[in-house]
Amino acid sequence: MNQAQARVLVVDDTPTKLYILSSWLRRAGHEVLQATGGVEALAKVRELRPDLVVLDVRLPDISGHEVCEQIKADPVTASIPVVQISGAAITPADRAHGLERGADAYLAEPVEPDEFAATVEATLRYYRARQRAERIAERLAALTEVTLAMNSADTFDELLVTAVEGTSRILGRQAGSLALPPDGRVRRYTALPPGCAVSRNVTATTLPALDAMSLGNTAGTRVFTVLASDWLRLIPDADLKGDVRGVLCRTKGGRPPVFLGVEATPELGQDESNVLRQLGQALALALDALRAYAEEHAIALTLQRSLLPARIPEVPGLEISWRYQPAVDNVEVGGDFYEVLRLGERVLIAIGDVQGHSLLAATVMAELRHALRASLIGTVDLGASMGLLNDVLRRYHPGMTATVCLTLIDPATGCMEVANAGHIPPLLIGDGRARYDRLGNLLLGVAEETYRVDRLAVPEGGAVLMFTDGLVEDRDKLLDESLEIVRQLADTVEDDLELFCERLIGRFGAREDDVALVVFRRGAR
């Protein structure tokens, strides 16, 4: 008994044989197509894509061997099995020749009905198994590709779009996803193969309702069917042809679930249901990883900002603007810092960078800031303060280094002192041009050092820009080139220093390292 009905093309120029073979196939439950010549047979194979071709070896226009070769040579039709039949070429050599030319089976007349039916069923059974294996392999490859793309997504929306588009493409059906990211707004995306995903409105109660139908607030994975009528009650604007087959996943108790579903018409096979399950589980795991990353990133930013000054003091005669921009792809805290302190009539403005991205780097940064503040109680000596910071780093954190630049300015006179430990020199802006101060001394934490204090004058309306190397360091560009870009940008400074900071940050874009910068301008009396 045949496993399932097949569409079989019978090719023979003899009406009697054509009728007899077709009758046997119809009796076995198959749909029969007919052709009386080789050219006609090739056209029908390309157009109708039968499941099997029963082919007479001798045809009036081109031989059955040539027809078979052309079928097997075309990648689109190569998997279609061909059974050759001949009443003349019946020797073992003839059979070997037919198989060599591409036939999957060879029958010599006279053919018994049972032998013919058994050959047809065996050939179909083999090729159906092969086609199923090929489909599974293709789906597994696509599943791997989609899973990798999901794990590479940078945002929750990108992840959901990748999942729903991949599911629709793999299963060849309309697909949809529902998830609740940390911002508390439920996302819904749908996609039709092979189109792009579309965001749709959804109520906050839909996901809990699906949860109640399946997992019921427990952890795990559940594949289940939602009747079309129930689905339309949950999502009235859904465009459905039938029921919905979906998978709902929750990796841990207490976490929101994620739903991934497809149209259930036609009915999904076991292999398709397994693929849907695996896609749903991969989506849930990727969502959890992205959620954890977002939470860690928020914690890191909160911690880092808590270690920086809560506010910048207002200083008569001195306009000050600053920026702190964390690295785009790093959840760890870093060691970049800035400081602004009023010391009587003068103002100390500092910037620095402790090596590394870690909690240790942030801790050392905080220690240096506190040590700097302590060193400024009483007599203010930038060289002595820098020496103290160097001693603190060498004694309590051997092996770590940091760069620091200290400036001390009197807004009334414009007199400014500069002490620099291996940091990018301050950019002095005035008289329509910008130039870097000279290089400083050795960075902190390397060796005992005496730190030089330079004395400069900042004219009325003049400005000074200080920044960490995260602003200008790129893997594919020399540091001097980036420093020159900053210098050229500073040739013109907006009346509003906030706008200047925005232009500077915008020019270099998202960074791989943290960025801290401070710019101050001496006002006209």
C-alpha positions as CSV (number, residue, x, y, z in Angstrom):
1,M,0.0,0.0,0.0
2,N,1.4,3.4,-0.9
3,Q,2.3,5.8,1.9
4,A,0.6,8.8,0.3
5,Q,-0.7,9.8,-3.1
6,A,1.9,11.0,-5.5
7,R,1.8,12.9,-8.8
8,V,3.3,10.6,-11.5
9,L,4.1,11.6,-15.1
10,V,3.9,8.6,-17.5
11,V,5.8,9.1,-20.8
12,D,5.1,6.6,-23.6
13,D,4.2,7.0,-27.3
14,T,2.2,3.8,-27.4
15,P,-1.5,4.5,-26.4
16,T,-2.0,1.0,-25.1
17,K,1.0,1.0,-22.8
18,L,0.2,4.6,-21.7
19,Y,-3.3,3.5,-20.7
20,I,-2.2,0.3,-18.9
21,L,0.6,2.0,-16.9
22,S,-1.7,4.9,-16.0
23,S,-4.5,2.5,-14.9
24,W,-2.1,0.6,-12.6
25,L,-1.0,3.9,-11.0
26,R,-4.5,5.2,-10.5
27,R,-5.5,1.9,-9.0
28,A,-2.7,2.4,-6.5
29,G,-4.2,5.8,-5.6
30,H,-1.8,8.1,-7.5
31,E,-2.6,11.2,-9.6
32,V,-1.4,10.5,-13.2
33,L,-0.1,13.0,-15.8
34,Q,0.7,11.9,-19.4
35,A,3.1,12.8,-22.2
36,T,3.7,11.0,-25.5
37,G,7.1,12.5,-26.4
38,G,10.4,13.6,-24.8
39,V,10.1,17.3,-25.5
40,E,6.5,17.3,-24.1
41,A,7.7,15.3,-21.0
42,L,10.5,17.8,-20.3
43,A,8.1,20.7,-20.5
44,K,5.7,19.1,-18.1
45,V,8.5,18.1,-15.6
46,R,9.6,21.7,-15.4
47,E,6.1,23.2,-15.2
48,L,4.3,20.6,-13.0
49,R,7.1,19.1,-10.9
50,P,5.8,15.6,-10.6
51,D,6.9,13.3,-7.7
52,L,7.9,10.6,-10.1
53,V,8.5,10.0,-13.9
54,V,7.8,6.6,-15.5
55,L,9.7,6.9,-18.8
56,D,9.7,4.7,-21.9
57,V,13.3,4.4,-23.2
58,R,12.3,4.7,-26.9
59,L,10.4,7.9,-27.8
60,P,9.7,9.3,-31.3
61,D,11.6,12.6,-30.8
62,I,14.4,12.2,-28.3
63,S,15.4,9.1,-26.4
64,G,14.3,8.4,-22.9
65,H,18.0,8.3,-21.8
66,E,18.4,11.9,-23.0
67,V,15.2,13.0,-21.3
68,C,16.4,11.4,-18.1
69,E,19.8,13.1,-18.3
70,Q,18.2,16.5,-18.8
71,I,15.9,16.0,-15.8
72,K,18.9,15.1,-13.6
73,A,21.1,17.9,-15.0
74,D,18.7,20.6,-14.0
75,P,19.2,21.5,-10.2
76,V,15.4,22.3,-10.0
77,T,14.3,18.8,-11.2
78,A,17.3,16.7,-10.3
79,S,15.7,15.2,-7.2
80,I,12.7,13.9,-9.2
81,P,13.1,10.0,-9.5
82,V,12.8,8.4,-12.9
83,V,11.8,4.8,-13.6
84,Q,12.7,3.7,-17.1
85,I,10.7,1.0,-18.9
86,S,11.7,-0.8,-22.2
87,G,10.4,-3.6,-24.2
88,A,13.4,-3.8,-26.5
89,A,16.4,-2.9,-24.4
90,I,16.1,-5.7,-21.9
91,T,19.5,-7.2,-21.4
92,P,21.6,-6.6,-18.3
93,A,23.8,-4.3,-20.3
94,D,20.8,-2.3,-21.3
95,R,19.7,-1.9,-17.7
96,A,23.2,-0.9,-16.6
97,H,23.3,1.7,-19.4
98,G,19.9,3.2,-18.3
99,L,21.0,3.4,-14.7
100,E,24.3,5.0,-15.8
101,R,22.3,7.7,-17.7
102,G,20.4,8.7,-14.6
103,A,17.5,6.3,-14.0
104,D,16.7,5.4,-10.5
105,A,15.1,2.1,-11.5
106,Y,14.8,0.1,-14.7
107,L,12.1,-2.3,-15.7
108,A,12.1,-4.6,-18.7
109,E,8.8,-5.6,-20.4
110,P,6.7,-7.6,-19.9
111,V,6.2,-6.0,-16.5
112,E,3.9,-7.5,-13.9
113,P,1.5,-5.1,-12.2
114,D,2.7,-6.1,-8.7
115,E,6.4,-5.6,-9.7
116,F,5.5,-2.3,-11.3
117,A,3.6,-1.1,-8.2
118,A,6.3,-2.3,-5.8
119,T,9.0,-0.5,-7.8
120,V,7.1,2.7,-7.9
121,E,6.4,2.6,-4.1
122,A,10.1,1.7,-3.3
123,T,11.4,4.5,-5.5
124,L,8.9,7.0,-4.0
125,R,9.7,5.8,-0.4
126,Y,13.5,6.3,-0.9
127,Y,13.1,9.8,-2.4
128,R,10.6,11.0,0.1
129,A,13.0,9.9,2.8
130,R,15.8,11.7,1.0
131,Q,13.7,14.9,0.5
132,R,12.7,14.9,4.2
133,A,16.3,14.5,5.2
134,E,17.3,17.4,2.9
135,R,14.5,19.6,4.3
136,I,15.6,18.8,7.9
137,A,19.2,19.6,7.0
138,E,18.1,22.9,5.4
139,R,16.0,23.8,8.4
140,L,18.8,23.0,10.9
141,A,21.2,25.2,8.9
142,A,18.6,28.0,8.8
143,L,17.9,27.5,12.5
144,T,21.6,27.8,13.3
145,E,21.8,31.0,11.2
146,V,18.8,32.6,12.8
147,T,20.0,31.6,16.3
148,L,23.4,33.2,15.7
149,A,21.7,36.4,14.4
150,M,19.4,36.5,17.5
151,N,22.4,36.2,19.8
152,S,24.1,39.1,17.9
153,A,21.2,41.5,18.2
154,D,22.0,44.7,20.1
155,T,18.4,45.7,21.0
156,F,15.2,43.9,22.1
157,D,13.4,45.1,19.0
158,E,16.1,43.9,16.7
159,L,16.1,40.5,18.5
160,L,12.3,40.1,18.1
161,V,12.4,41.1,14.4
162,T,15.2,38.6,13.7
163,A,13.3,35.8,15.5
164,V,9.9,36.4,13.7
165,E,11.4,36.9,10.3
166,G,13.6,33.8,10.7
167,T,10.6,31.7,11.9
168,S,8.5,32.8,9.0
169,R,11.2,32.1,6.5
170,I,12.1,28.6,7.9
171,L,8.5,27.4,8.3
172,G,7.1,29.2,5.3
173,R,4.2,30.6,7.3
174,Q,3.0,33.8,8.9
175,A,4.8,34.2,12.2
176,G,4.4,36.4,15.2
177,S,6.2,37.2,18.5
178,L,5.2,38.7,21.8
179,A,7.7,39.7,24.6
180,L,8.0,42.1,27.5
181,P,11.4,44.0,27.6
182,P,12.6,45.7,30.7
183,D,10.9,49.0,29.7
184,G,7.6,47.5,30.5
185,R,6.0,47.9,27.0
186,V,4.9,44.6,25.4
187,R,6.3,44.2,21.9
188,R,4.4,42.4,19.0
189,Y,5.9,41.7,15.6
190,T,4.5,39.7,12.7
191,A,6.0,38.6,9.4
192,L,4.9,36.9,6.2
193,P,7.4,34.9,4.2
194,P,9.7,36.3,2.9
195,G,8.7,39.9,3.9
196,C,10.0,42.1,6.7
197,A,8.6,42.1,10.2
198,V,6.0,44.7,11.1
199,S,5.3,46.1,14.6
200,R,1.7,45.8,15.8
201,N,-0.3,47.1,18.7
202,V,-1.1,44.7,21.5
203,T,-2.6,45.0,25.0
204,A,-0.7,44.2,28.2
205,T,-3.1,41.4,29.0
206,T,-2.3,39.3,25.9
207,L,0.9,37.7,27.1
208,P,-0.5,36.8,30.6
209,A,-3.5,35.2,28.9
210,L,-1.3,33.0,26.7
211,D,0.7,32.2,29.8
212,A,-2.4,31.0,31.6
213,M,-3.2,28.7,28.6
214,S,0.1,27.0,28.8
215,L,2.8,27.4,31.5
216,G,0.7,29.1,34.1
217,N,3.6,31.2,35.6
218,T,6.0,28.2,35.9
219,A,9.4,27.9,34.2
220,G,9.7,25.8,31.1
221,T,8.7,25.5,27.4
222,R,5.2,24.6,26.1
223,V,4.1,24.1,22.5
224,F,0.3,24.4,22.2
225,T,-2.5,25.3,19.8
226,V,-4.7,28.4,20.2
227,L,-8.0,28.2,18.4
228,A,-8.6,30.9,15.8
229,S,-11.7,32.2,17.8
230,D,-9.6,32.4,21.0
231,W,-6.8,34.1,19.2
232,L,-9.1,36.8,17.7
233,R,-10.4,37.5,21.2
234,L,-6.9,38.2,22.3
235,I,-5.7,40.0,19.2
236,P,-8.7,41.3,17.2
237,D,-6.7,42.7,14.4
238,A,-5.0,39.4,13.6
239,D,-5.2,38.3,9.9
240,L,-5.6,34.5,10.3
241,K,-6.5,31.6,8.0
242,G,-6.9,29.2,11.0
243,D,-5.6,28.3,14.4
244,V,-2.2,29.3,15.8
245,R,0.5,26.9,16.8
246,G,2.8,28.6,19.3
247,V,5.6,28.0,21.8
248,L,5.7,29.9,25.1
249,C,9.0,29.9,27.1
250,R,10.1,31.1,30.5
251,T,13.7,30.4,31.5
252,K,13.1,31.1,35.3
253,G,10.2,31.5,37.6
254,G,9.2,35.2,38.1
255,R,10.5,36.3,34.7
256,P,8.1,37.4,31.9
257,P,7.5,34.7,29.2
258,V,8.1,35.1,25.5
259,F,5.7,33.7,22.8
260,L,6.6,32.7,19.3
261,G,3.8,31.4,17.0
262,V,2.8,30.5,13.4
263,E,-0.4,29.8,11.5
264,A,-1.3,26.2,12.1
265,T,-2.9,25.7,8.6
266,P,-1.8,23.5,7.0
267,E,-1.0,21.4,10.1
268,L,2.6,21.4,11.3
269,G,4.5,18.2,11.1
270,Q,6.6,16.9,14.1
271,D,9.8,18.2,12.5
272,E,8.2,21.7,12.1
273,S,6.9,21.7,15.7
274,N,10.4,20.8,16.9
275,V,12.0,23.7,14.9
276,L,9.4,26.0,16.4
277,R,10.2,24.8,19.9
278,Q,13.9,25.3,19.3
279,L,13.4,28.8,17.9
280,G,11.2,29.7,20.9
281,Q,13.8,28.5,23.4
282,A,16.6,30.3,21.5
283,L,14.6,33.5,21.6
284,A,13.9,33.2,25.3
285,L,17.6,32.6,26.1
286,A,18.7,35.5,23.9
287,L,16.1,37.8,25.5
288,D,17.4,36.8,29.0
289,A,21.0,37.5,27.9
290,L,20.1,40.9,26.5
291,R,18.0,41.7,29.6
292,A,20.9,40.8,31.8
293,Y,23.3,42.9,29.7
294,A,20.9,45.9,29.9
295,E,20.6,45.6,33.7
296,E,24.4,45.3,34.1
297,H,25.0,48.2,31.9
298,A,22.5,50.4,33.8
299,I,24.1,49.3,37.1
300,A,27.6,50.1,35.8
301,L,26.5,53.5,34.6
302,T,24.9,54.3,37.9
303,L,27.9,53.3,39.8
304,Q,30.3,55.2,37.6
305,R,28.3,58.4,37.6
306,S,28.0,58.1,41.4
307,L,31.8,58.3,41.6
308,L,31.9,61.5,39.5
309,P,31.0,65.0,40.7
310,A,27.3,65.3,41.4
311,R,27.5,69.0,40.3
312,I,30.0,71.5,38.9
313,P,30.3,74.7,41.0
314,E,29.4,78.0,39.5
315,V,32.4,80.2,39.2
316,P,32.1,83.9,38.4
317,G,34.1,84.9,35.4
318,L,34.5,81.3,34.2
319,E,32.1,79.3,32.0
320,I,32.5,75.5,32.3
321,S,30.9,72.7,30.3
322,W,31.6,69.0,30.6
323,R,30.7,65.6,29.2
324,Y,31.0,62.0,30.3
325,Q,30.1,59.4,27.6
326,P,30.5,55.6,28.5
327,A,31.7,53.1,26.0
328,V,28.8,51.8,23.8
329,D,29.6,48.1,24.2
330,N,31.1,47.8,27.7
331,V,29.0,46.9,30.8
332,E,32.0,47.4,33.1
333,V,32.8,50.6,34.9
334,G,35.9,52.5,33.7
335,G,38.5,54.8,35.2
336,D,37.9,58.1,33.4
337,F,37.2,61.0,35.7
338,Y,37.0,64.8,35.9
339,E,37.0,67.2,38.9
340,V,36.2,70.9,39.4
341,L,36.9,72.5,42.8
342,R,36.8,76.1,43.9
343,L,39.9,77.0,45.9
344,G,39.3,80.5,47.1
345,E,39.5,82.9,44.1
346,R,41.0,80.1,42.0
347,V,39.5,77.0,40.4
348,L,41.1,73.6,40.0
349,I,40.0,71.6,37.0
350,A,41.3,68.1,36.6
351,I,40.9,65.2,34.2
352,G,42.3,61.7,34.3
353,D,42.1,58.1,33.2
354,V,43.0,55.0,35.2
355,Q,44.0,52.1,33.1
356,G,41.4,49.4,32.4
357,H,37.7,48.8,32.5
358,S,36.8,47.1,35.8
359,L,35.4,47.7,39.3
360,L,39.1,48.0,40.4
361,A,39.7,50.8,37.9
362,A,36.7,52.7,39.1
363,T,37.8,52.2,42.8
364,V,41.3,53.5,42.1
365,M,39.8,56.4,40.2
366,A,37.7,57.3,43.3
367,E,40.8,57.0,45.5
368,L,42.8,59.3,43.4
369,R,40.0,61.9,43.4
370,H,39.8,61.8,47.2
371,A,43.6,61.9,47.5
372,L,43.6,64.9,45.2
373,R,41.0,66.7,47.3
374,A,42.9,66.0,50.5
375,S,46.2,67.3,48.9
376,L,44.6,70.7,48.2
377,I,43.6,71.4,51.8
378,G,46.0,74.1,52.9
379,T,48.8,75.1,50.6
380,V,48.0,74.5,46.9
381,D,50.9,73.0,45.0
382,L,50.1,71.2,41.8
383,G,53.5,69.5,41.6
384,A,53.2,68.2,45.2
385,S,49.6,67.0,44.6
386,M,50.7,65.1,41.5
387,G,53.6,63.6,43.4
388,L,51.2,62.4,46.2
389,L,48.9,60.8,43.6
390,N,51.9,59.0,42.1
391,D,52.9,57.7,45.6
392,V,49.4,56.6,46.4
393,L,49.2,54.6,43.1
394,R,52.6,53.0,43.5
395,R,52.1,52.0,47.1
396,Y,48.6,50.8,47.2
397,H,48.0,49.7,43.6
398,P,51.4,48.5,42.2
399,G,51.2,47.6,38.6
400,M,48.4,50.0,37.8
401,T,48.9,53.3,35.9
402,A,46.9,56.5,35.3
403,T,47.2,59.7,33.4
404,V,46.1,63.0,35.1
405,C,46.2,66.6,34.1
406,L,45.7,69.4,36.7
407,T,44.9,73.0,35.8
408,L,44.6,75.8,38.3
409,I,43.2,79.1,37.0
410,D,42.4,82.5,38.4
411,P,39.4,83.7,36.4
412,A,40.1,87.4,37.3
413,T,43.7,87.5,36.0
414,G,43.8,84.5,33.6
415,C,46.9,83.1,35.3
416,M,46.9,79.3,35.0
417,E,49.1,76.6,36.3
418,V,49.3,73.2,34.6
419,A,50.7,69.9,35.9
420,N,50.5,66.9,33.5
421,A,51.3,63.2,34.3
422,G,51.3,61.5,30.9
423,H,47.9,62.9,29.8
424,I,46.9,64.5,26.5
425,P,48.0,68.1,26.9
426,P,45.3,70.8,27.4
427,L,44.2,72.4,24.2
428,L,44.6,76.2,24.5
429,I,42.1,78.2,22.5
430,G,42.3,81.9,21.9
431,D,43.1,84.7,19.4
432,G,41.4,82.7,16.7
433,R,43.6,79.6,16.9
434,A,44.0,76.5,19.0
435,R,47.2,74.8,20.1
436,Y,48.2,72.0,22.5
437,D,50.3,72.7,25.5
438,R,53.7,70.9,25.7
439,L,53.9,67.3,26.9
440,G,53.9,66.6,30.6
441,N,55.9,64.3,32.8
442,L,55.7,60.5,33.3
443,L,52.3,59.0,33.9
444,L,51.4,58.0,37.5
445,G,52.3,54.6,38.9
446,V,55.4,53.9,36.9
447,A,58.3,55.4,38.9
448,E,59.3,58.1,41.3
449,E,58.9,61.5,39.4
450,T,59.2,65.2,40.1
451,Y,56.2,66.9,38.3
452,R,56.8,70.1,36.5
453,V,54.3,73.0,36.9
454,D,53.9,75.2,33.8
455,R,52.5,78.8,34.1
456,L,50.4,80.1,31.3
457,A,48.0,83.0,30.7
458,V,44.4,82.6,29.4
459,P,43.2,85.8,27.7
460,E,39.7,87.2,28.2
461,G,37.4,85.0,26.0
462,G,40.1,82.3,25.8
463,A,39.2,78.7,26.4
464,V,40.9,75.5,27.5
465,L,39.8,72.0,26.4
466,M,40.8,68.9,28.4
467,F,39.7,65.3,27.4
468,T,40.6,61.7,27.8
469,D,42.0,59.5,25.1
470,G,38.7,57.6,24.6
471,L,37.5,60.5,22.5
472,V,40.3,60.2,19.9
473,E,41.7,56.7,19.9
474,D,40.7,54.6,16.9
475,R,42.3,51.3,15.8
476,D,42.5,52.4,12.2
477,K,43.8,55.9,12.7
478,L,47.0,57.5,14.1
479,L,46.5,59.3,17.4
480,D,48.1,62.4,15.9
481,E,45.6,62.6,13.1
482,S,42.7,62.5,15.6
483,L,44.3,65.1,17.8
484,E,44.6,67.4,14.8
485,I,40.9,66.9,14.0
486,V,40.1,68.1,17.6
487,R,42.4,71.1,17.2
488,Q,40.7,72.1,13.9
489,L,37.3,71.7,15.5
490,A,38.4,74.0,18.3
491,D,39.5,76.8,16.0
492,T,35.9,78.0,16.3
493,V,34.1,77.7,19.6
494,E,30.4,78.4,19.8
495,D,29.2,81.1,22.2
496,D,27.4,78.3,24.0
497,L,30.0,75.8,25.2
498,E,27.3,73.1,25.4
499,L,26.9,73.3,21.6
500,F,30.7,73.0,21.2
501,C,30.7,69.9,23.4
502,E,27.9,68.4,21.3
503,R,29.7,69.1,18.1
504,L,32.9,67.6,19.4
505,I,31.2,64.4,20.7
506,G,29.1,64.1,17.5
507,R,32.1,64.3,15.3
508,F,33.7,61.2,16.7
509,G,30.4,59.3,17.3
510,A,30.0,56.2,19.5
511,R,33.2,55.1,21.1
512,E,34.8,51.8,22.2
513,D,36.2,53.5,25.3
514,D,34.8,55.9,27.9
515,V,35.1,59.6,27.2
516,A,35.4,62.5,29.7
517,L,36.0,66.1,28.6
518,V,35.9,69.5,30.3
519,V,36.0,72.8,28.5
520,F,36.2,76.2,30.3
521,R,36.3,79.7,29.0
522,R,37.4,82.9,30.8
523,G,34.7,85.6,30.5
524,A,35.4,89.2,29.6
525,R,35.3,91.7,32.5
